[in-house]
Amino acid sequence: MSSAEFPIREADAIYKQSLKIDWSKYLDLNQTFAIDPNVNALFIKHSNYASLRLKDAIADVFIQQNGKRPDVNPENPDVLFNLHVDNHRVTISLDSSGESLNRRGYRERGAKAPLNEVLAAGMIMLTGWHGETDFYDPMCGSGTLPIEASMIAQNLPAQFLRSQFGFMRWKDFDAQIWKEVKQEASAGMREQTCKIYASDADGRQLRSAKINIELAGFEEQIDVSMCDFTESEPHGEQGVLIMNPPYGERIEEDNLLLLYKRIGDHLKQAWSGHRAWIISSNKEALNKIGLKPSRKIPIMNGPLECRFQQYELFRGARKDHVVSQIK
């Protein structure tokens, strides 16, 4: 079943139509299942009701065939069914991914992280960096940006580190074909030739970053150290630096503005020759950087409207750099 589709005029029609499907083709009695509903229909007041009617149909089909039914596991099911109701049209499909695809398989369970993996990878790609120069994250938090940078530098497929997908528990899953797909993807990987540096002044955050880096298997690819950004220095003549400083949720405003001013001052003093990128939802704080951004990119970090800004840190005065470019 790539998907099953049928029209409905009432919520209970989901149950009646689903009784016609042979669910044993997609689910065994000893497997657990769950339903992920997405409902947009005026005559269905709550998506959980639509989900319940589909669950009842699956259970009743199994009871009719076998006298018993598979269990529901909403947290970690063997098989997840997507239920999509758009007005009078129902689509039921198998979920191939299982856990959300933004989770790459390296993050410590239960750890708090301000950036999800997809956003971090997208930010790095927006800078145009692909591993040609050194990469720095001096406020690395749980290590998401450095890990994603290492994956890009190695041309590692986004989900390569992940061990489980929903389709692996499908009844027609072919392990040999999946092995061949991974081997083909591996052929495009390369050795990381750049240096990647992750640092943070918060010891708890740094411990989380180290755990995640170890889970990814990147201990050799990423240099981790404890350091306050205002004491940091580059290891080479040029590179890319990405920072995700606090936005102000847990810091008093005066302290936050001072932090951003210190960031700008230290960038000017210590990081010439590099390109710095800073993401924040706090526009007033960004203005305290005291540098003219060469690019401003609007980005959503969860529900927060952010700016992702580039600062080109020239050696000497900016006007001298412009003149040399003209010559």
Backbone torsions as a table, in degrees:
resi	resn	phi	psi	omega
1	MET	NA	104.6	168.3
2	SER	-70.7	-38.6	174.0
3	SER	-171.5	157.9	173.6
4	ALA	-119.7	134.8	-178.4
5	GLU	-129.8	143.3	175.4
6	PHE	-161.0	154.9	178.3
7	PRO	-85.7	153.5	175.2
8	ILE	-140.7	156.9	174.7
9	ARG	-121.4	-10.8	178.6
10	GLU	-147.5	160.6	-175.7
11	ALA	-62.3	-39.8	-176.4
12	ASP	-68.0	-13.9	176.6
13	ALA	-66.3	-22.5	175.2
14	ILE	-60.5	-43.4	178.9
15	TYR	-65.8	-48.3	-175.9
16	LYS	-62.8	-44.0	-179.5
17	GLN	-70.5	-35.2	-177.3
18	SER	-72.4	-19.5	175.6
19	LEU	-66.3	-18.9	-178.1
20	LYS	-82.7	-8.2	-176.5
21	ILE	-93.0	136.2	176.2
22	ASP	-85.4	93.3	-173.9
23	TRP	-71.9	-15.8	179.0
24	SER	-68.2	-13.8	175.4
25	LYS	-71.8	-20.2	-173.0
26	TYR	-121.1	-9.0	-172.3
27	LEU	-148.9	133.5	175.5
28	ASP	-96.0	159.4	179.6
29	LEU	-60.1	-34.1	-177.4
30	ASN	-85.4	2.4	176.7
31	GLN	-97.8	152.8	173.8
32	THR	-97.4	159.8	178.9
33	PHE	-143.1	165.4	175.2
34	ALA	-151.5	167.2	-178.1
35	ILE	-127.3	131.8	177.2
36	ASP	-109.3	103.4	-175.0
37	PRO	-89.4	145.2	172.0
38	ASN	-137.4	101.6	-167.6
39	VAL	-118.7	128.2	174.1
40	ASN	-135.1	84.2	-178.7
41	ALA	-152.3	130.3	-176.4
42	LEU	-63.6	-29.7	-175.8
43	PHE	-88.0	2.4	173.8
44	ILE	-116.7	109.2	-172.9
45	LYS	-74.3	-28.3	-176.8
46	HIS	-143.2	133.1	-177.9
47	SER	-62.5	-29.3	179.7
48	ASN	-65.1	-28.4	177.9
49	TYR	-68.4	-43.0	177.2
50	ALA	-61.3	-41.5	178.3
51	SER	-62.7	-41.2	-179.9
52	LEU	-63.3	-40.1	-178.8
53	ARG	-67.3	-36.8	176.4
54	LEU	-68.4	-42.5	178.3
55	LYS	-58.9	-43.6	-180.0
56	ASP	-62.1	-39.7	-179.9
57	ALA	-64.9	-45.4	179.3
58	ILE	-59.8	-45.7	-179.8
59	ALA	-62.2	-43.8	-176.9
60	ASP	-68.3	-35.0	176.9
61	VAL	-62.9	-43.3	178.9
62	PHE	-66.3	-39.8	179.6
63	ILE	-64.0	-40.7	177.6
64	GLN	-63.5	-36.7	-176.5
65	GLN	-84.4	-35.6	-170.0
66	ASN	-127.3	-10.1	-177.1
67	GLY	82.8	-3.3	175.2
68	LYS	-149.8	171.8	-171.2
69	ARG	-133.3	156.2	175.5
70	PRO	-74.1	156.9	-179.0
71	ASP	-83.5	156.2	174.4
72	VAL	-95.8	134.4	174.6
73	ASN	-132.7	95.8	-174.7
74	PRO	-69.0	-20.7	-175.3
75	GLU	-87.3	-46.5	-176.2
76	ASN	-143.7	70.4	-176.3
77	PRO	-75.7	153.4	172.4
78	ASP	-69.3	-39.3	-179.6
79	VAL	-129.9	127.5	178.5
80	LEU	-113.0	127.3	177.6
81	PHE	-103.0	132.6	173.2
82	ASN	-93.0	125.7	177.0
83	LEU	-110.7	115.8	-178.9
84	HIS	-118.7	119.7	178.2
85	VAL	-117.2	116.5	178.6
86	ASP	-119.6	100.3	-174.4
87	ASN	57.0	-106.6	-176.4
88	HIS	-106.9	17.9	-178.1
89	ARG	-120.7	128.7	179.6
90	VAL	-111.2	134.2	173.4
91	THR	-127.4	126.1	176.4
92	ILE	-116.6	128.5	-178.2
93	SER	-141.4	159.4	175.3
94	LEU	-80.4	137.8	177.0
95	ASP	-86.2	120.5	-174.5
96	SER	-87.0	-20.4	-172.9
97	SER	-91.6	-36.8	-172.9
98	GLY	80.8	-117.2	177.8
99	GLU	-61.8	148.7	-176.4
100	SER	-49.6	138.3	-174.7
101	LEU	-71.5	-11.7	175.0
102	ASN	-72.6	-11.3	177.8
103	ARG	-93.6	114.4	-171.5
104	ARG	-85.1	-13.9	179.0
105	GLY	104.5	5.5	-179.5
106	TYR	-114.0	-7.4	-173.3
107	ARG	-84.5	137.1	178.5
108	GLU	-59.9	132.1	-179.6
109	ARG	-63.1	134.3	176.1
110	GLY	82.6	-6.2	-178.0
111	ALA	-76.8	141.3	176.6
112	LYS	-81.1	139.0	179.7
113	ALA	-145.1	126.0	-178.1
114	PRO	-74.9	-21.4	179.9
115	LEU	-118.4	129.7	171.4
116	ASN	-81.7	165.7	-170.6
117	GLU	-64.0	-39.3	-178.6
118	VAL	-66.2	-41.8	178.2
119	LEU	-63.4	-44.3	180.0
120	ALA	-59.9	-46.5	179.0
121	ALA	-62.4	-41.4	179.4
122	GLY	-63.4	-39.6	177.9
123	MET	-62.0	-44.4	179.9
124	ILE	-62.2	-42.8	-179.1
125	MET	-66.5	-31.9	177.1
126	LEU	-64.9	-26.1	178.5
127	THR	-75.3	-16.0	-176.9
128	GLY	84.3	6.1	-178.5
129	TRP	-82.7	133.5	177.4
130	HIS	-133.5	21.3	177.8
131	GLY	102.7	11.6	-177.2
132	GLU	-76.0	-29.6	-177.7
133	THR	-129.1	175.5	177.2
134	ASP	-64.8	152.6	-178.6
135	PHE	-125.9	135.7	-178.3
136	TYR	-128.7	138.4	166.4
137	ASP	-131.6	97.3	-175.2
138	PRO	-84.4	0.9	171.7
139	MET	-132.9	63.2	-162.6
140	CYS	-74.9	-15.5	179.9
141	GLY	55.3	-123.1	-178.2
142	SER	-84.9	4.5	172.6
143	GLY	89.0	12.6	-174.9
144	THR	-63.5	-46.8	-178.9
145	LEU	-62.5	-47.9	178.0
146	PRO	-61.5	-38.2	179.5
147	ILE	-65.7	-45.0	178.8
148	GLU	-64.8	-34.9	177.1
149	ALA	-63.8	-41.9	178.9
150	SER	-64.7	-38.2	177.7
151	MET	-63.1	-40.2	178.8
152	ILE	-67.6	-43.0	-179.5
153	ALA	-63.0	-30.8	179.0
154	GLN	-92.6	-0.3	-175.6
155	ASN	54.4	44.0	-178.2
156	LEU	-85.1	127.4	177.3
157	PRO	-55.2	143.5	-170.4
158	ALA	-53.8	-39.0	-176.1
159	GLN	-103.6	17.3	-173.6
160	PHE	-63.6	-31.1	-177.1
161	LEU	-83.5	-7.3	-176.2
162	ARG	-84.3	134.0	-174.5
163	SER	-94.9	-21.1	-175.3
164	GLN	-131.1	137.9	171.9
165	PHE	-131.4	157.5	179.9
166	GLY	-59.3	-37.7	-176.0
167	PHE	-66.5	-17.3	179.6
168	MET	-68.2	-16.6	179.6
169	ARG	-104.2	6.5	174.6
170	TRP	-71.3	151.9	-176.5
171	LYS	-68.1	-25.0	-179.3
172	ASP	-103.7	18.1	179.6
173	PHE	-63.6	130.4	180.0
174	ASP	-109.5	104.1	-176.6
175	ALA	-62.8	-33.0	-178.1
176	GLN	-68.7	-42.5	178.0
177	ILE	-62.4	-41.7	179.4
178	TRP	-63.2	-38.8	177.6
179	LYS	-61.8	-41.6	179.7
180	GLU	-67.1	-37.5	177.7
181	VAL	-62.4	-44.0	179.7
182	LYS	-66.2	-37.8	178.7
183	GLN	-64.5	-39.8	178.6
184	GLU	-64.8	-41.1	178.7
185	ALA	-65.9	-36.0	-179.0
186	SER	-64.4	-27.5	-176.2
187	ALA	-63.2	-25.2	-179.0
188	GLY	-89.9	-2.0	-179.5
189	MET	-73.6	155.4	-179.1
190	ARG	-139.1	163.9	178.6
191	GLU	-76.6	138.2	177.4
192	GLN	-73.3	124.3	-178.5
193	THR	-106.0	-14.8	179.5
194	CYS	-91.3	170.1	174.4
195	LYS	-100.7	138.0	176.9
196	ILE	-122.2	127.1	-175.5
197	TYR	-119.1	128.6	177.8
198	ALA	-122.4	128.1	179.1
199	SER	-144.6	160.9	178.9
200	ASP	-162.5	151.8	177.9
201	ALA	-88.0	-11.6	-178.0
202	ASP	-95.5	114.9	-177.0
203	GLY	-63.1	-36.7	179.9
204	ARG	-66.5	-43.2	177.7
205	GLN	-63.2	-40.7	-177.7
206	LEU	-65.9	-36.6	176.3
207	ARG	-62.5	-41.0	177.7
208	SER	-63.8	-41.0	178.4
209	ALA	-61.9	-42.7	-179.7
210	LYS	-62.9	-41.2	178.9
211	ILE	-62.4	-45.9	-179.3
212	ASN	-65.4	-39.2	178.3
213	ILE	-64.4	-39.3	176.9
214	GLU	-67.1	-39.6	177.6
215	LEU	-62.4	-34.3	178.0
216	ALA	-77.4	-16.9	-177.6
217	GLY	79.3	26.5	-174.0
218	PHE	-109.2	26.9	-179.3
219	GLU	-59.1	-34.0	-178.9
220	GLU	-81.8	-22.0	-175.7
221	GLN	-89.3	-23.9	-173.4
222	ILE	-123.2	124.3	177.0
223	ASP	-88.8	122.4	-175.9
224	VAL	-114.1	133.6	178.6
225	SER	-151.6	155.3	175.1
226	MET	-90.8	124.6	-176.9
227	CYS	-164.9	136.1	170.5
228	ASP	-75.1	139.5	-175.2
229	PHE	-57.5	-37.1	-177.0
230	THR	-68.7	-7.0	176.1
231	GLU	-111.6	3.7	-176.1
232	SER	-81.1	155.1	176.3
233	GLU	-142.2	146.5	177.1
234	PRO	-70.5	157.9	179.7
235	HIS	-99.1	-5.3	-179.1
236	GLY	-144.5	-173.4	-176.3
237	GLU	-80.0	-27.1	-178.7
238	GLN	-151.0	161.0	-179.6
239	GLY	170.2	-177.2	179.7
240	VAL	-117.4	135.4	179.9
241	LEU	-123.1	128.5	175.8
242	ILE	-121.2	132.2	-178.8
243	MET	-127.5	139.7	174.8
244	ASN	-123.8	75.5	-177.4
245	PRO	-73.1	168.7	176.5
246	PRO	-58.4	148.3	179.8
247	TYR	-96.5	-14.0	177.8
248	GLY	122.0	1.7	-176.9
249	GLU	-66.2	-32.7	-175.9
250	ARG	-125.0	17.5	-179.9
251	ILE	-128.5	136.5	176.2
252	GLU	-61.2	147.2	-171.5
253	GLU	-57.7	-44.0	-178.9
254	ASP	-61.3	-41.8	179.0
255	ASN	-67.1	-36.3	180.0
256	LEU	-66.5	-45.6	-179.7
257	LEU	-63.6	-37.5	177.0
258	LEU	-64.7	-39.8	178.5
259	LEU	-59.0	-47.3	-178.2
260	TYR	-66.5	-35.8	176.4
261	LYS	-64.2	-40.9	178.6
262	ARG	-65.2	-36.1	176.8
263	ILE	-61.2	-48.8	-179.5
264	GLY	-62.5	-43.6	179.8
265	ASP	-61.0	-42.7	-176.9
266	HIS	-72.7	-34.1	175.2
267	LEU	-58.9	-44.6	-179.1
268	LYS	-65.0	-39.2	-173.4
269	GLN	-79.1	-38.1	-167.4
270	ALA	-117.6	-14.5	-169.0
271	TRP	-117.9	28.6	178.7
272	SER	-62.4	146.0	-177.5
273	GLY	89.6	-4.9	-178.2
274	HIS	-110.7	165.0	172.2
275	ARG	-110.0	124.9	-179.5
276	ALA	-110.2	137.2	175.9
277	TRP	-122.8	133.5	-178.6
278	ILE	-130.4	132.1	175.4
279	ILE	-109.8	135.9	176.9
280	SER	-162.2	152.3	174.1
281	SER	-95.2	-4.2	-175.1
282	ASN	-101.2	99.3	-176.0
283	LYS	-67.0	-37.4	178.9
284	GLU	-62.5	-41.6	178.7
285	ALA	-66.1	-41.2	178.4
286	LEU	-59.1	-35.9	178.6
287	ASN	-64.1	-25.1	-179.8
288	LYS	-74.8	-9.6	176.5
289	ILE	-58.4	-34.9	175.9
290	GLY	77.0	14.7	177.2
291	LEU	-122.9	148.1	179.2
292	LYS	-83.4	118.3	179.1
293	PRO	-70.7	138.8	177.6
294	SER	-87.4	-18.3	175.2
295	ARG	-145.1	144.4	175.7
296	LYS	-131.0	118.4	-177.4
297	ILE	-121.2	120.5	176.4
298	PRO	-71.6	134.6	-177.8
299	ILE	-141.6	141.8	173.0
300	MET	-96.6	121.5	172.1
301	ASN	-105.1	92.6	-170.5
302	GLY	64.4	-127.7	179.6
303	PRO	-85.7	-2.2	-173.9
304	LEU	-91.4	129.4	174.4
305	GLU	-81.7	116.8	-174.6
306	CYS	-118.6	164.4	169.1
307	ARG	-114.6	134.5	175.0
308	PHE	-111.6	107.2	-168.9
309	GLN	-116.0	138.5	178.1
310	GLN	-101.2	138.6	175.4
311	TYR	-125.7	120.6	177.9
312	GLU	-91.7	116.0	-172.7
313	LEU	-97.2	85.4	-175.7
314	PHE	-73.4	153.6	171.7
315	ARG	-79.6	129.9	-176.7
316	GLY	78.0	-158.6	-178.6
317	ALA	-81.0	148.4	180.0
318	ARG	-60.3	-38.6	-177.7
319	LYS	-63.5	-32.9	177.3
320	ASP	-65.9	-36.9	179.2
321	HIS	-67.0	-41.5	-179.8
322	VAL	-63.3	-43.5	179.1
323	VAL	-61.5	-42.6	-179.7
324	SER	-65.4	-33.4	178.3
325	GLN	-67.2	-37.1	-179.6
326	ILE	-68.4	-41.7	178.8
327	LYS	-63.2	NA	NA
